[in-house]
Amino acid sequence: MARPLRIEIEDGIYHVTSRGLERRAVARDDRDRRRWLKLLGDVAARREWRVLAYALMDNHFHLFVRTPRADLSAGMHDLNSGYATWFNRRHERVGPLFQGRFKAILVERSYHYWELSRYIHLNPVRAGLVARPEDWQWGSCRFYFSTRGVPEWLAWQEVLCDHGRTVGAARRAYRTFLAEGLSSSARSPLAGVVASTLLGTPVFIERIIDRMQGRLPEQEVPAAKQLRRELTPAAIAEAVARQYALAPDALRVRDRKEHEAREIAVYLARAHTRLPLDEIGGFFGGVSGAAIWHTVRSVERRRAESRALRKRLRGLGEVLGQIQDSRSDPT
């Protein structure tokens, strides 16, 4: 099994999942579940983790956690190995309990907080275990609405604080948000994950990639290889601005006259990244996904008619290819 990429930073925020081997149960009864929660609390207290949300299911669990120090792997080892040892002894079994290493996605601060917490909290409802997410005893949702018995390490306030002038208003808004998630097929907040490792705005992705250059592991780690060659809107805008002798930030400013360089940067961002249209629009000054789509179509039409534009796009394609090649080279 390929090794997952770990990007551990101080004050990092992560969505973490760990699944049972061959989808087998990791918690068979309430005694198991109480033990897992106790171990989670011990790890969180010892390492000063702030858990934003969690849900323990029968064959997997979700954690949404902020780590003040760069110690996610060490803490998850304490949790998973400690629990697996106890579980095996109690149930008289041997061998691995979890399917390989845990999966962790580094999340930009405040990015999709509500969507990620809702995704976690709705797990037991979608599994048919309870009718309401707050009824699941082995998840954090109930503490979002009542502080009775809330663990000291659960930082529910960090999720709710920006969505109401008072705690009561925020709770009402979050309850409505949960209900909307059950009544609609909302896009998963994890759909925009880059290299199975990063979730955030294009600027955040670019900053982390730049920070990790020279420190990514060997090429046999697939996510590391993908990050080395990942193009971002920021890298594309810089390349286009250089060709047009403009400042890169000039391409991100909306004005009445959409100049060619900005339109080409939008077109190439759509062609060379896997980001949703609205996130590309967010990078280019907060324009709508529909506006990005119209810009792309406009450039495509002009490209078919203009030999000069085709030549310019080929040249920019070569430049972007060189950027990707340089990121693929571990040296």
PAKOLTOR-945330 format. One record per residue (C-alpha): x, y, z. Coordinates in steps of 0.001 Angstrom, whole numbers, padded with zeros to 6 digits. Example, Ala and Ser with C-alpha at 12.3 -4.5 7.8 and 13.67 -1.06 7.14 Angstrom:
BEGIN
        c1        c2        c3
    012300   -004500    007800
    013670   -001060    007140
END
This chain:
BEGIN
        c1        c2        c3
    000000    000000    000000
    001349    003427   -000964
    002360    005623    001927
    000137    008666    002563
    001721    012098    002581
    001943    013810    005960
    002162    017603    006072
    002531    018512    009722
    002702    022158    010748
    002235    024100    013941
   -001381    025105    014513
   -002393    022799    011688
   -006054    021986    011136
   -006866    018491    009849
   -009707    016280    008791
   -008603    012791    009870
   -010178    009431    009087
   -009213    005896    010039
   -011067    002785    008878
   -011248   -000773    010103
   -009297   -003474    008298
   -011433   -004865    005459
   -014210   -002542    006687
   -014588   -004568    009862
   -015917   -003047    013047
   -013509   -001027    015166
   -016136   -000628    017913
   -018438   -003520    018719
   -020313   -002141    021705
   -020603    000864    024001
   -017711   -000271    026164
   -015441   -000071    023115
   -016823    003345    022255
   -016294    004694    025751
   -012698    003473    025676
   -012047    005158    022329
   -013477    008443    023598
   -011366    008250    026734
   -008212    007670    024703
   -009113    010541    022375
   -009562    012793    025392
   -006248    011645    026891
   -004371    012353    023653
   -006094    015717    023172
   -005369    016794    026739
   -001751    015632    026704
   -000963    017264    023360
   -003289    020259    023829
   -005233    019396    020696
   -008470    021281    020053
   -011005    018897    018561
   -013526    020783    016428
   -015749    017784    015657
   -015688    013995    015799
   -017842    010966    015050
   -017069    007374    015970
   -018897    004943    013688
   -018914    001153    013752
   -016073    000630    011266
   -014360    004039    011094
   -014062    007426    012731
   -013733    011072    011724
   -011764    013761    013536
   -011652    017485    012786
   -008764    018725    014890
   -006340    021615    015390
   -002842    020734    016580
   -000875    023583    018258
    002351    021685    017586
    003365    019668    014525
    002527    016353    016188
   -000433    014877    014329
    001310    011580    013510
    002590    011110    017049
   -000833    011778    018526
   -002635    009528    016058
   -000136    006753    016806
   -000974    007098    020506
   -004700    006958    019757
   -004820    004181    017152
   -002145    001892    018566
   -003345    002360    022127
   -006918    001597    021181
   -005998   -001356    018928
   -003934   -002939    021722
   -006805   -002592    024181
   -009406   -003784    021634
   -007383   -006884    020682
   -006826   -007831    024299
   -010465   -007386    025189
   -011810   -009304    022185
   -009030   -011934    022157
   -007874   -011170    018651
   -004518   -010527    016988
   -003354   -008490    014021
   -004080   -004989    012732
   -007355   -003335    013629
   -007167   -000379    011230
   -006766   -000395    007448
   -003230    000924    006991
   -002268    004390    008114
   -004769    007078    008959
   -005696    009616    006273
   -005232    013306    007044
   -006162    016410    005022
   -004615    019753    005985
   -007387    022368    005958
   -007111    026121    005642
   -008279    027963    008747
   -012013    028749    008632
   -012296    027111    005184
   -015448    024952    004946
   -015626    024668    008763
   -019397    024348    008740
   -019389    022032    005730
   -016742    019742    007224
   -018375    019578    010638
   -021748    018893    009009
   -020203    016174    006852
   -018912    014512    010024
   -022038    015018    012103
   -024388    013658    009436
   -022505    010346    009164
   -024651    008474    011732
   -027868    009839    010221
   -026911    008766    006712
   -025943    005368    008102
   -029456    005006    009515
   -028297    004894    013137
   -030232    007939    014379
   -032831    010342    013051
   -031009    013496    014180
   -027237    014037    014298
   -027373    015361    017859
   -028887    012046    018973
   -025656    010156    018196
   -023998    009641    021568
   -020589    008943    020036
   -020222    012181    018129
   -019733    015844    018963
   -022922    017263    017450
   -024931    017095    020695
   -022398    019355    022404
   -022943    022033    019745
   -026435    022512    021190
   -025858    021819    024887
   -022750    022283    027012
   -023840    019634    029491
   -020950    017202    029846
   -018935    018818    027037
   -015266    017733    027091
   -012726    020456    027791
   -010845    019559    024609
   -013871    020017    022307
   -013651    023445    020640
   -017188    023658    019252
   -017107    027451    019631
   -014478    027742    016886
   -016956    026316    014384
   -020018    028272    015480
   -018485    031621    016431
   -018667    033293    013007
   -022289    032407    012325
   -024315    034368    014820
   -024109    037415    017054
   -024962    035204    020013
   -024443    031531    020818
   -028183    030965    020575
   -028377    032523    017123
   -025387    030509    015955
   -026942    027294    017225
   -030199    028011    015435
   -028344    028734    012209
   -026285    025556    012523
   -029379    023440    013174
   -030912    024816    009983
   -027674    024116    008149
   -027719    020490    009297
   -031307    020073    008142
   -030437    021522    004737
   -027667    018952    004428
   -030139    016126    004933
   -032708    017513    002514
   -030336    018239   -000363
   -027495    016609   -002234
   -024931    019244   -001295
   -021473    018935   -002807
   -019058    017210   -000442
   -016590    019653    001142
   -013875    017075    000385
   -014479    017263   -003372
   -011905    020042   -003712
   -009046    018236   -001965
   -005706    018583   -003789
   -003437    015516   -003930
   -005591    013853   -001259
   -003789    016131    001201
   -004770    019838    001043
   -008106    021634    001251
   -008417    025384    000935
   -008278    028375   -001374
   -005820    028469   -004292
   -003623    030922   -002382
   -003440    028536    000595
   -002586    025580   -001658
    000170    027570   -003341
    001599    028700    000009
    001767    025154    001378
    003286    023769   -001828
    005952    026488   -001764
    006589    025812    001915
    007070    022098    001287
    009357    022323   -001730
    012620    020556   -000912
    011003    018816    002055
    008602    016499    000255
    009404    012788    000605
    010526    010362   -002068
    008736    010039   -005365
    007086    006749   -004393
    004674    008719   -002230
    001975    009475   -004833
    000598    012596   -003139
    004091    014111   -002861
    004705    013508   -006548
    001387    015121   -007403
    002106    018171   -005257
    005457    018636   -006959
    003776    019009   -010313
    000544    020672   -009143
   -000172    023969   -010852
   -002123    026597   -008958
   -003912    029749   -010144
   -001181    031810   -008481
    001585    030077   -010462
   -000431    030413   -013665
   -001173    034099   -013061
    002506    034771   -012422
    003513    033076   -015672
    000894    034949   -017696
    001758    038290   -016082
    005417    037764   -016950
    004516    037205   -020609
    002467    040415   -020672
    004938    042439   -018551
    002342    042976   -015827
    002321    042609   -012060
    000720    039255   -011105
   -001785    040994   -008819
   -003045    043022   -011794
   -004648    039876   -013176
   -006715    039401   -010020
   -008369    042820   -010129
   -011794    043158   -011696
   -012421    046240   -013813
   -014735    047291   -016569
   -012303    046328   -019314
   -011356    042666   -019053
   -007874    042692   -020568
   -006596    039751   -022537
   -003961    038691   -019989
   -006551    038238   -017240
   -008847    036245   -019524
   -006002    033975   -020595
   -004979    033422   -016979
   -008572    032413   -016168
   -008659    030105   -019200
   -005388    028404   -018243
   -006431    028065   -014600
   -009500    026198   -015762
   -007458    024036   -018145
   -004561    023198   -015818
   -006162    022827   -012385
   -008921    020663   -010998
   -010442    023457   -008934
   -014184    024169   -009130
   -015219    027222   -011112
   -016264    029171   -008019
   -012846    028684   -006395
   -011092    029859   -009556
   -013444    032842   -009499
   -012540    033485   -005884
   -008873    033744   -006814
   -009594    036162   -009665
   -011297    038796   -007582
   -014397    036980   -006386
   -016197    036571   -009716
   -018884    033926   -010047
   -018393    030456   -011442
   -020729    031399   -014298
   -018492    034354   -015182
   -015441    032064   -015235
   -017289    029675   -017540
   -018201    032515   -019952
   -014600    033764   -019979
   -013312    030292   -020816
   -015807    029931   -023656
   -014873    033367   -024981
   -011162    032510   -025078
   -011933    029194   -026765
   -013858    030983   -029525
   -011117    033556   -030066
   -008487    030827   -030034
   -010210    029087   -032929
   -010170    032335   -034927
   -006758    033798   -034045
   -003418    032269   -035025
   -001597    034811   -032822
   -003607    033765   -029772
   -002963    030093   -030468
    000758    030828   -030667
    000691    032738   -027393
   -001196    029943   -025651
    001287    027367   -026937
    004136    029435   -025531
    002430    029745   -022179
    001738    026015   -022215
    005452    025378   -022581
    006215    027715   -019671
    003675    025974   -017458
    005104    022614   -018475
    008542    023773   -017321
    007053    024806   -013963
    005501    021363   -013591
    008769    019675   -014533
    010688    021724   -011973
    008203    020683   -009291
    008500    017048   -010306
    012287    017146   -009811
    013072    016368   -006141
    016443    018056   -006451
END
